[in-house]
């Protein structure tokens, strides 16, 4: 908030106070947190789902353990307690929590049905739905090159689907449903963050806790019989407990990288996560892929990378134009 106020008052003096890039040691630590935590979460979560194919209950447990991490951070003072923002805000937050929970649930349904590599190949189409919802709800329309890159993503998904060994329609549509709800949640979260002054870490923590509350009745309704089964499996307890800190670490590392780098660099770093995840799943679970399947995966990931790079480049150029106009007006004030 202080940086935003300085930019409005003295835009020419902001650069000297802007955070610089992290040191090589800190940068390596953040990258390890970003990639390592996310890859480890997906691999461990897949193992839990293989042993206990109950997506509703596993999703609720994941949200429970990550919510406990949020509470611990509040209690230790690592995150300041959020101030009361009014009941209308919390009603909107519950709506976002439903989307957050359903996005995780559909993803877990897909992972329990098909290989992780195929699930995340389909989920690479998420930018298409994000662009669509952004254009409809916010009015920001992607460039022609961005739409063309999304066509590359769709083509890659079609090729990968036709050659996927573990393909099931339930796994495919669950991953696609996850794309839709996560994209809608992303756009609505952006709109909510623009209207309410709340730091990202607190917003994420509140969203995580609210999603856990939403998951409880559904998990008990559909997977109540599996509660005793998972409770009796003591070998799975360490994996279940570890999932929460992994999710929290991934999100915190992502935010810290964004603070210390440009949006373009941050987007490029995040774009490398999905191919690494696909590779890790192939190595860990011995997933067999055909040449056509590998070609489809490469097309999908390459298209997603092109889309992220194009949109972030447009955003950066647009921000630069607005900034130069503001600076010109500021200098002309007597």
PyMOL commands that set and color helices and strands:
alter all, ss='L'
color gray80, all
select helices_A, chain A and resi 2-9+11-13+15-17+24-51+55-76+87-113+116-138+144-163+169-195+200-232+234-260+263-285+291-332
alter helices_A, ss='H'
color red, helices_A
deselect
rebuild
show_as cartoon
